[in-house]
Structures are given as structure tokens and as C-alpha cells.
Amino acid sequence: MTAPSHAGRYRIEQLIGVGGFATVHLAHDDELRSPVAVKILAENWARQTDVRERFLQEARLLRRADSHLLVQVFDLGELDDGRPYFVMTYADRGTLEERLAGRLFAIDETLGLVHDICQGVAVLHSIGVVHRDLKPSNVLFCSRPEGGERVMVADLGIARSTDHLSGLTLPAGSPGYQAPEQLYFDGAPDARADVHGLGALTYHMLTGQVPAKPEQRVPPSALRPEVPEAIDAVVMRALDPDREARWSDATAYAVALSSSTVTPPENPPGAVPPGAVPPENELPREGRRRGRRIAIAGGTAAAVVAAVAVTAVVVNSAQTPDSPGGTDATASPPPATTDTSTWLRDDSDIPRQYRGPIVQAGTYCELPGLSPALIAAMLKAESGYDPDLSDPENNEYGIARWTPEVLWHWQQGGLQSPKPTPPLSPEPSIVSMGRFMCTLGPRVQDLPGEPALKLAALYRSGVDPLKRAGGIPERWREYTEKVSRYMRDYQPA
């Protein structure tokens, strides 16, 4: 059916949005001389009593909330053909979805916008309403008369109100944003479902990507290294599959974000500035090194291997050469040496062609636990020194099992150098392990445990899991014991 020319006194000008149940039109209020948006229920649903009631309920809920932080409803009516419509604020500056398609948001800008979105959602929570469909297309922007713009939360088409809707809740939401409980009949989502949606919005704005499935999800810093660790923790808690572990509501989430460290460290030479897009406008698509199952004495460990990107500190937050126990991750590695017997046993199974890079990585900085023997032992455990290792399922390649995206950050020159592509060369793969250790190692130095084995666990899991466990996580004990055995074989007599 063609669009009507009028909806009551409102003159329809053009179609601006189409959904599964309704269309949205730009219209003009000739009496008040202002643009408005008119939402009209689709003809094929207009005679479905339950759908019609839900459409009208959206208007009533928005009117009840009556907040400039939400799309406001001004009028309600019915077309000549019986279709209901309601009149609401016109978002003249488009949607968050449109903006996400064009660029990557700066971190501070993201946090500011999320704060405003949280305020709108908090209004809904205060009147007992759960939005249930928070996503970029439902975040709108509207000009302010005094200049600038305001953020508005829109589309309560599937919102759930404890006051007005049935206790039986049907599956609803949008993939990537919906909380796990929204996938089930009578999942009874509460405010914590919206916290998941807010976390997904934050994640998308920080990384340019919708969060993956929970079992494949990585922290924002895995895809954008300058995201601070504190922000990682807040967002990942919001996205926890277990709603009991999430923030209680939009206000709690906003408070947690605002109390987190949001100022990224100053960039060292060669690092990509915060908010900038890496070479070729390409962000890392996979930020974790998800390991294969490793056969270990006493059983098999399912090794989900988190690389540098699981933490927020990467090349652009490395310690300087003068910092205790650290090094400048942008500096050149120590020169290669032909005589490696000082550091590695000559009669061991370490291939000759890799001994020089192993010594470079193991002497990259003065860090307790770091040594060529440790690097060699880890390479043995990771790949058995196989330079052609290829694990496409986990996106891991080469002698050190890097993902190309993570190695891109740790290779000499960082993101300013070309992105590596499989097969990954052994030498830069090995030397980059030293850069990794020297940058992140100092952050776990004060935790209990043997220094070398803490570094081995760090390469597997990242900083946060070690801190949460107060040392080497239980899941990596068998792995680190294996590394320890190899180290004994490789250390000179």
C-alpha cells in the first residue's frame, strides 16, 4: 500500500524507516510548523489484535516515560483505513547505526554517548520497563535548539512492562545484542537484559564489531589495544552470559563506566593514536589466540589461549627503557648472536636456525623469569618448533601460534608495519614474544609464583586472569609444568 498523504493533521513527506511491524515517515505539523516522525502499523498487522495492542502499548509507554532522553510521543490516531499511528520526535541527525557504518568512535566519545544512552534506559527502568532491543538503529540523534544534539533511545516495540504486559515472555531481541535469556520462552528478562544490550552497544562502538557468541567473545582491547583494562572489565561484566554476574541496571552500568580509567596512555613513537583506524582502515578481526587442545601428562587441557589483546596494555602503553623491569616495546630488539651456548644447551633439540631469534627474544629486556630457555620451552610447547603450523579453525599459525591480527600489534613497528599474513615467518614470530613479555610481564611481577612460569601463563591467558587467580590460573598449571620440564632440558649446565 502506498503511504498516506496525511495522518490526521500531519502531512506525510517521505518514508524514513521500515520495520517488521511498522513504517516510520517524516511528516510536518503545519499547525506548529515543525517536523515530526509518524509511526504507522503495517496493514497486514493492523487487524491482529495482539500486535495492534503492542503497537499502541509502545506509544503509551513512551508517553508515560515522557523524557527527552527517549523519543517522545505527542499524539495518537487512526488512518481512514483503520491503521493506528502515533506521532513522535523527529531524529533529524540520524541513528547510531548510520554513524557506526562510517567511522570508529574515539574512546572518550564512546563513553560519553553510552552515558547518555544509559540515562535514557534508566528512565525506562525507573518505571518498570525493560527495552529488550537495544541496538544501534534504536539510538537516535536530534538537534538541540540551542545548538548541538541530544541522544534519544527509541523503539519500545518489544519492551516488557511488569505493569502492563503478560508474565509470559517470548524470545525477542537482535543477534549480538540480546541477552542469552532472551532466546527462550518465558526467559523473563529484567533490567539486566538491557545491561547486556548496553554492553553490546559499548563493545560495538569501541571496536567497530558486534560482540561474538559468548564462547568466542574477546575483550574490546583484543580488537582495539588502546581500550583501557578497566573499561574491558566493565564491558565484559555487562556481557556476562550469567545475568546474576551483570550490573543490576543501566544506572549501575553507567556508574561503573564513569568510574573507570578512560584516559589512554600517551602513545610512544610508531603507535596508532587512540581512535585512529589501523592501516588500510582495518581493525583486527580476531584478538585472541585460541589454543588447540594440548596433550599433557595426566590428561588433555582445553586451552583457550588469550594473547596480549586480552589486556588493555599493548604497544602504546609499554614501559620505557628506564622503567624497572620493563622495556620500550617500540625499540629494536637486541642484535642476533651466532654463539648461543651461553644461554642454550648445545646438545638440546632446539633447531639451530631458531637459536639466534630465541636468544633475542629471551634477552629483549631485563625481566625476572625471562630467558632464552623460557622462550625455547614455550615454542616447544606451542608448536614443537613447526614453522609451518597451520590451525585455520583457531586462526593460529607458525612456530609461536600467533593470530595474524595479534602479531600485527607485537611485531617490530606495530600497526605501522604491514599486517602479517600466513604463513607467519619464524623470526618475527619468535622475537615478538620478547616484546610481549617485556611489555606485559611487569604487570604480573608482584603476583606469587615462579617468574618464568608466570610469564608462560601470561602468554596463554593475558594479565587479567592471572590477577584474578592471584598467580598462575589452575587451568594453565599443567601447561606451565610442561614448559618447566623443557626449560630444564634447555638451560646450560
Secondary structure, DSSP 4 states (H G I P E B T S, - for coil): -PPPSEETTEEEEEEEEE-SSEEEEEEEETTTTEEEEEEEE-GGGTT-HHHHHHHHHHHHHHHHH--TTBPPEEEEEE-TTS-EEEEE---TT-BHHHHHTT-PPPHHHHHHHHHHHHHHHHHHHHTTEE-----GGGEEEEE-TTSSEEEEE---TT-EETTTS-S-------TTTS-GGGGSTT----HHHHHHHHHHHHHHHHHSS----GGG---HHHHSTTS-HHHHHHHHHHT-SSGGGS-SSHHHHHHHHHTS---PPPPPTTPPPTTPPPGGG---S-----PPEEEETTEEEE-----GGGSS-SGGGPPPTTSTT---TTSPPPPP-S--TTTS-TTSS--HHHHHHHHHHHTSS--TT--HHHHHHHHHHHHTT-TT-EETTTTEETTTTB-HHHHHHHSTTGGGSPPP-SSPPHHHHHHHHHHHHHHHGGGGTTSSS-HHHHHHHHHHH-HHHHHHHTSS-GGGHHHHHHHHHHHHHHS--
